[in-house]
Amino acid sequence: MSFADLGLIPELLQAVTDAGYTEPTPIQRQAIPIVIAGNDVMGGAQTGTGKTAGFTLPLLHRIARHANTSTSPARHQTRALILAPTRELAMQVFESVKTYSKHLPLRSVCVYGGVDIRPQQAELRRGIEVVIATPGRLLDHIEQKSINLSQVEVLVLDEADRMLDMGFIPDIKRILALLPKQRQSLLFSATFSDEIKRLADQMLKDPQLIEVARRNMVSETITHVVHPVSSGMKRNLLAHLLRHKPDTQALVFVDTKLMCGRLAHYLERSGISADAIHGDKGQQQRTDTLEAFKSGKLRVLVATDVAARGLDIDELPFVINFELPHTAEDYVHRIGRTGRAGHHGYAISLVSSEEKHWLSEIEKLIKLQIPQEVVPGFDPDPDFHEAGSRAHRGRRPAAAAADNEARAAAPRSPSRERGAEHGGGDGGRREPAREREGMRTSPRRGRSTIAADGFDFSKPYEPVNPPVVVAEQTQPTAAAAGKPDPLRRHQRPIAVLLGGLGRK
């Protein structure tokens, strides 16, 4: 089957041909005809299967029927709205829209937080048919009346599961209340949970479910491996693995922004080209870092889950979990950055004894027992296997259970939730608790994952830089040398002053 068989207009077929695509993927074959017909869709496909084109192509097909070449902003009403949870994913969708609409008289814009809102306002006031936005920044534009959603014909929620995780439900409900009731709604997600399906029942009208693979299935082109290691030797093992594969790129995942920056700095000091991407970095910094990584100038990109959401990197060979995610579904999202479009990829996880229960949950979710390989010289803690047997019996550490209960019971602030994608750089908004600097939700509290600085690969347990020993004072003090102490002359005036303060 070709794209022409799906009923797309000639302008879109020409854009697809220019992009080098010849055959639609399974999700595209199923979704495009249904969306063109005007039906609501709940679509699910693993990352890297062409999900974005599955909704952008038919969306552009539908609104192109009434495209207007006039220069008047009034002739270019917002008719399609695509919501994405993060800046990177919104930009990725925006690039797809620009690619496919280049032969159409349609205008598109991408709005997100962390940058000056005024250029976005000026762009929106020119008249835009397709708006790709993060929820928090879209609400900012709504409050400042720089966008009108009354003419929206098609709504798309991309990565809906991540929107749930990041606490965007209140924002999404506010946005839905401003949209016309007569519209087409599409919900796409790499994974589906029961909560997602309940949300779809509220938002979609008689949706057609499209799943090209079973829920939470990982690509067959990915090879999984676990390296058991003590938490204190993780950095050394990571450098060791990267040192022995000098010609490959890797995306390394960590839990917190603090660890993200520290690990990238450590790799740089070890002679490995690396940089970090997280919510505290400015948008221009994040864009420059991503471009350097995509172009091959940067070998290792250290990222948090939120910052890396939506990264689309061709033929990325390695994804390394420096720290296992605390939600099993996030493992699917992480490793989905490799093994894309039929290319082979490797998913490597460095697992300490404290993380063994998370590994058990991941294996249960993806229905795969991941092989474990101990790297010589990097043995795990003695209680690693004991921790694993406890996890398989279904018992979690008490600290993790307490954290989960507290997180579920804690009230959520809408203003705090709205700023998750802004990285703390837009009006004081902050990212979710798991992304805040220095905070963790794992049972590893009180234990450092920072190893000794430096690493000699021939002697993995000996640091390159020995600790600095401060020599004892050998020079005589002023008093010992028989000289007057310059500080002593201040003692009497101070004593007099204090005495004077106590008098009436």
C-alpha positions in Angstrom: 0.0 0.0 0.0 1.2 3.5 -0.8 0.2 6.9 0.6 -1.8 7.6 -2.6 -4.1 4.6 -1.6 -5.0 6.4 1.6 -6.8 9.2 -0.1 -4.5 12.1 0.7 -4.6 15.2 -1.5 -1.8 15.7 -4.1 -0.1 18.5 -2.2 0.4 16.2 0.8 1.5 13.3 -1.4 4.2 15.5 -3.0 5.4 16.6 0.5 5.6 12.9 1.6 7.6 12.1 -1.6 9.9 15.0 -1.0 10.5 13.7 2.5 11.6 10.3 1.1 8.7 8.2 2.4 7.3 5.5 0.2 5.1 3.3 2.2 2.9 4.1 5.3 3.6 2.4 8.6 0.9 0.2 10.2 -0.4 3.0 12.5 -0.5 5.4 9.5 -2.4 2.8 7.3 -5.1 2.4 10.0 -5.4 6.0 11.3 -5.2 8.2 8.2 -8.5 6.9 6.5 -10.4 7.1 9.8 -9.2 10.6 10.6 -10.0 11.8 7.0 -13.5 10.4 7.5 -14.0 12.7 10.5 -14.1 10.1 13.3 -12.6 10.4 16.7 -9.6 8.2 17.3 -7.8 6.7 20.2 -4.5 5.6 18.7 -1.7 3.7 20.3 1.6 2.7 18.9 5.1 2.2 20.3 7.5 5.1 19.8 9.2 5.4 16.5 6.4 3.9 14.4 5.3 7.0 12.6 2.6 8.0 15.0 3.1 11.8 14.4 2.5 11.5 10.7 -0.5 9.3 11.5 -2.4 12.3 12.7 -0.7 15.3 11.1 -1.2 14.1 7.5 -5.0 13.6 7.8 -5.4 16.7 9.9 -3.8 18.8 7.2 -5.9 17.0 4.6 -9.1 18.0 6.4 -8.4 21.7 7.0 -6.7 22.2 3.6 -10.2 22.1 2.0 -10.9 25.6 3.2 -7.3 27.0 3.0 -7.2 30.7 2.3 -4.4 32.6 0.5 -5.5 36.0 1.8 -3.0 38.0 3.9 -5.7 39.1 6.3 -5.3 37.6 9.8 -9.1 37.3 10.0 -8.9 34.8 7.1 -6.6 32.5 9.0 -8.4 31.3 12.1 -7.0 28.6 14.4 -8.6 25.5 13.1 -6.4 22.7 14.4 -4.9 22.5 17.9 -2.2 19.9 18.9 -1.3 19.7 22.6 2.1 18.1 23.6 3.5 17.7 27.1 7.0 19.1 26.5 8.8 21.7 24.5 10.9 19.1 22.6 7.9 17.0 21.6 6.0 20.1 20.5 8.9 21.2 18.4 9.1 17.8 16.8 5.5 17.8 15.9 5.9 21.4 14.5 8.7 20.3 12.3 6.5 17.5 10.9 3.6 19.9 10.3 6.0 22.3 8.4 7.4 19.4 6.3 4.0 18.1 5.2 2.3 21.5 4.7 5.0 23.1 2.6 2.8 22.9 -0.6 -0.3 24.2 1.2 -1.3 27.8 2.1 -1.5 27.0 5.8 0.2 28.7 8.6 1.5 26.9 11.7 3.2 27.9 14.9 4.7 26.2 18.0 4.2 27.9 21.4 5.9 26.7 24.6 7.1 28.1 27.9 10.6 29.0 29.0 11.0 31.8 26.3 9.7 35.3 25.8 5.9 35.2 25.1 5.8 38.4 23.0 7.2 37.0 19.7 4.7 34.2 20.0 1.9 36.7 20.5 3.0 38.6 17.4 3.0 35.3 15.4 -0.4 34.3 16.6 -2.0 37.6 15.7 -0.9 37.2 12.1 -3.5 34.5 11.8 -2.5 30.8 12.3 -4.4 27.7 11.2 -2.4 25.0 13.1 -1.2 25.7 16.6 1.1 23.2 18.4 1.4 24.1 22.1 2.2 22.9 25.6 -0.8 23.3 27.9 0.7 25.8 30.3 1.8 28.3 27.7 -1.4 27.9 25.7 -3.3 29.0 28.8 -1.0 32.0 29.1 -2.0 33.0 25.6 -5.6 32.5 26.3 -5.4 34.7 29.4 -3.7 37.4 27.4 -6.3 37.0 24.6 -3.7 36.4 21.9 -5.5 33.3 20.6 -9.1 32.4 19.9 -10.1 28.7 20.0 -13.7 29.2 19.0 -13.1 28.0 15.4 -11.0 24.8 16.2 -12.2 21.9 14.1 -9.6 19.2 15.2 -8.0 18.7 18.6 -5.1 16.3 19.1 -3.7 15.2 22.4 -0.2 13.7 21.8 1.5 11.6 24.4 -1.6 11.6 26.6 -0.1 9.3 29.1 2.8 11.7 29.8 0.3 14.5 30.2 -1.4 12.5 33.0 2.0 11.8 34.6 2.9 15.5 34.6 -0.4 16.6 36.1 -1.9 18.4 33.1 -5.4 17.1 33.6 -6.7 20.4 35.1 -5.2 22.4 32.3 -6.6 20.1 29.6 -10.1 20.4 31.1 -9.8 24.2 31.1 -8.8 24.1 27.4 -11.5 21.7 26.5 -14.1 24.0 28.0 -13.1 26.7 25.5 -13.3 24.5 22.4 -16.4 24.0 20.2 -18.4 21.0 21.2 -18.7 20.0 17.5 -15.1 19.0 16.8 -13.0 16.0 15.9 -10.8 14.8 18.8 -7.8 12.5 18.5 -5.9 11.0 21.4 -2.5 9.4 20.6 -0.2 7.7 23.1 2.7 5.3 23.1 1.2 3.4 26.0 -2.3 3.1 27.4 -3.4 2.7 31.0 -6.9 2.3 32.4 -6.8 6.0 33.4 -6.1 7.0 29.8 -9.1 5.1 28.6 -11.3 6.7 31.2 -10.1 10.1 30.1 -10.8 9.1 26.5 -14.4 8.2 27.4 -14.9 11.7 28.7 -13.2 13.6 25.8 -14.0 11.5 22.7 -17.2 10.7 21.0 -17.5 7.1 19.9 -13.8 6.8 19.3 -12.3 4.1 17.2 -9.4 2.3 19.0 -6.3 1.7 16.9 -3.4 -0.3 18.4 -0.8 -1.7 16.1 0.9 -3.6 19.0 -0.1 -4.9 22.4 -0.1 -2.4 25.2 3.4 -1.4 26.5 5.1 -3.6 23.9 8.8 -2.8 23.2 10.3 -3.0 19.7 11.7 -6.3 18.7 14.8 -4.5 17.2 16.0 -3.6 20.7 18.4 -5.8 22.7 18.0 -5.4 26.4 20.8 -6.0 29.0 21.2 -5.3 32.7 24.6 -4.8 34.3 24.3 -5.3 38.1 26.6 -2.9 39.9 26.9 -1.2 43.3 25.5 2.3 43.4 28.9 3.9 44.2 30.5 2.4 41.1 27.9 3.4 38.5 29.7 6.4 37.1 32.9 4.4 36.7 31.1 1.6 34.9 29.3 4.0 32.6 32.6 5.6 31.6 34.1 2.1 31.2 31.3 1.1 28.8 31.5 4.3 26.8 35.3 4.1 26.7 35.2 0.7 25.1 32.8 1.8 22.4 34.4 5.1 21.3 32.6 5.5 18.0 29.0 5.3 19.2 26.5 7.8 20.6 24.4 7.2 23.7 21.4 8.8 25.4 21.8 8.4 29.2 18.8 8.7 31.5 18.9 9.9 35.1 16.2 10.8 37.6 17.0 14.3 38.7 18.4 17.5 37.2 21.1 17.6 39.8 22.4 14.2 38.8 22.0 15.1 35.2 24.5 18.0 35.4 26.9 16.2 37.6 27.1 13.1 35.5 27.7 15.1 32.3 30.5 17.0 34.0 32.1 13.7 35.2 32.0 12.3 31.7 33.6 15.4 30.3 36.4 15.2 32.8 36.9 11.5 31.8 37.5 12.6 28.2 34.1 11.7 26.9 32.2 14.4 25.0 29.0 14.9 26.9 26.4 17.5 27.8 23.2 17.6 29.9 19.6 18.5 29.0 17.1 19.3 31.7 14.4 21.7 32.6 16.6 24.3 34.3 18.4 25.0 31.0 17.2 27.8 28.8 15.4 26.9 25.6 18.3 28.1 23.4 20.7 26.0 25.4 18.5 22.9 25.0 18.1 23.5 21.3 21.9 23.9 20.8 22.6 20.8 22.8 20.1 18.7 20.8 21.4 20.0 17.5 25.0 19.1 18.6 23.9 15.6 19.6 21.9 15.0 16.4 24.7 16.2 14.2 27.2 13.9 15.9 29.3 16.7 17.4 28.2 15.5 20.9 28.7 11.9 21.8 26.7 11.5 25.0 23.5 13.3 26.0 22.5 13.0 29.7 18.8 13.7 30.1 15.9 13.5 32.5 12.6 11.9 31.5 10.7 15.1 31.0 13.5 16.8 29.0 14.0 13.9 26.7 10.4 13.4 25.9 9.8 13.6 22.2 13.5 13.3 21.2 13.6 12.0 17.6 17.2 10.9 16.7 17.8 8.8 13.7 19.7 5.5 14.2 20.6 6.2 17.8 22.4 3.0 18.8 22.4 3.1 22.7 20.0 4.1 25.4 21.5 3.7 28.9 19.5 3.8 32.1 22.0 5.2 34.6 19.1 5.1 37.0 16.0 2.9 36.5 12.8 4.9 36.1 10.4 4.7 39.0 7.4 4.0 36.7 7.7 0.9 34.6 6.0 2.6 31.6 8.8 5.2 31.5 11.2 2.4 30.6 9.2 1.8 27.4 9.4 5.5 26.6 13.1 5.7 27.3 14.2 2.8 25.2 11.9 3.9 22.5 14.6 6.4 21.5 16.6 3.6 20.0 15.7 0.8 17.6 13.5 3.1 15.5 12.3 2.6 11.9 13.7 -0.9 11.8 17.2 -0.1 13.0 18.8 -2.2 15.7 19.4 -0.6 19.1 20.6 -1.5 22.6 18.9 -0.7 25.9 21.5 -1.0 28.8 20.5 -0.6 32.4 22.9 -0.1 35.3 21.1 -1.6 38.3 22.0 -1.5 42.0 20.5 -3.6 44.7 18.3 -0.7 45.8 16.7 -0.7 42.3 16.1 -4.4 41.8 12.4 -4.1 42.7 12.0 -1.5 39.9 13.6 -4.0 37.5 11.1 -6.6 38.5 8.2 -4.3 37.7 9.7 -3.4 34.3 10.1 -7.1 33.4 6.5 -7.8 34.4 5.2 -4.9 32.3 7.1 -5.7 29.1 6.7 -9.5 29.7 10.4 -10.1 29.2 13.1 -11.3 31.5 16.1 -9.1 30.8 19.5 -10.9 30.8 21.9 -9.8 33.5 25.7 -9.5 32.8 28.2 -8.6 35.5 31.1 -6.5 34.0 34.4 -7.8 35.4 35.7 -5.5 38.1 32.3 -4.0 38.8 30.6 -6.5 41.0 27.2 -5.7 42.5 26.5 -5.4 46.2 26.4 -8.8 48.1 22.7 -8.3 48.7 21.8 -7.8 45.1 20.2 -11.2 44.5 18.5 -11.1 47.9 16.9 -7.8 47.0 15.8 -9.4 43.7 14.1 -12.3 45.5 12.2 -9.9 47.8 11.1 -7.9 44.8 9.8 -11.0 43.0 7.8 -11.9 46.0 6.0 -8.6 45.6 7.3 -6.7 48.6 8.5 -3.2 48.1 10.8 -1.3 50.5 8.8 0.6 53.1 10.4 3.9 52.0 9.2 3.5 48.4 5.7 2.6 49.6 5.5 5.5 51.9 6.7 7.9 49.1 4.1 6.5 46.7 1.3 7.0 49.3 2.4 10.5 50.2 2.6 11.5 46.5 -0.8 10.1 45.7 -2.4 11.8 48.7 -0.7 15.2 48.3 -3.0 18.0 46.8 -1.9 19.3 43.5 -1.7 23.0 42.7 -3.0 23.9 39.3 -0.5 26.7 38.9 2.3 24.4 39.8 1.1 21.7 37.4 0.8 24.1 34.5 4.5 25.0 34.5 5.9 21.5 34.3 7.1 21.9 30.8 8.6 25.4 31.5 11.5 24.1 33.5 11.1 26.8 36.2 11.8 29.5 33.7 8.3 30.9 33.0 6.7 32.9 35.8 8.3 30.9 38.6 6.7 27.6 37.5 8.4 24.5 38.4 8.6 20.9 37.1 7.1 17.9 38.8 8.6 16.7 42.1 10.5 14.0 40.5 12.3 16.5 38.2 13.2 19.0 40.9 16.8 19.4 41.7 18.0 17.1 44.5 14.7 15.4 45.1 14.1 11.6 44.7 11.2 9.3 45.1 13.1 6.1 45.4 14.1 4.2 48.5 17.7 5.2 48.0 17.5 8.3 50.2 20.6 8.8 52.3 22.8 6.8 49.9 25.0 8.6 47.4 25.3 7.5 43.8 28.4 9.7 43.3 31.6 7.7 43.1 35.1 9.0 43.7 36.2 11.6 41.1 38.3 10.3 38.2 38.7 6.7 37.0 41.7 4.7 35.9 40.3 2.1 33.4 43.2 -0.3 34.1 42.5 -0.1 37.9 38.7 0.5 38.2 38.7 0.7 41.9 41.5 3.3 42.3 40.7 7.0 41.6 42.9 8.9 39.2 43.1 12.0 41.5 44.3 11.1 45.0 42.6 13.1 47.8 44.3 16.4 48.6 46.0 16.4 52.1 46.4 19.8 53.7 49.7 20.1 55.4 49.9 21.2 59.0 50.8 24.9 59.7 54.6 25.2 60.0 55.0 28.9 60.1 54.9 30.5 63.6 52.0 32.7 64.5 52.4 36.4 65.3 52.3 35.7 69.0 54.9 33.0 68.8 57.2 35.3 66.8 57.0 37.9 69.5 55.1 40.4 67.4 51.9 42.2 68.5 48.7 40.6 67.4 46.9 43.1 65.1 43.5 41.8 66.1 44.2 42.4 69.8 43.9 46.1 69.5 40.2 45.7 68.6 39.3 43.8 71.7 39.2 46.6 74.2 37.0 49.0 72.2 34.5 46.2 71.5 34.4 45.3 75.2 33.8 48.9 76.1 31.1 49.3 73.5 29.3 46.2 74.8 29.6 47.4 78.3 28.1 50.7 77.4 25.1 49.1 75.7 24.2 47.4 79.0 24.1 50.7 81.0 21.0 52.8 81.4 
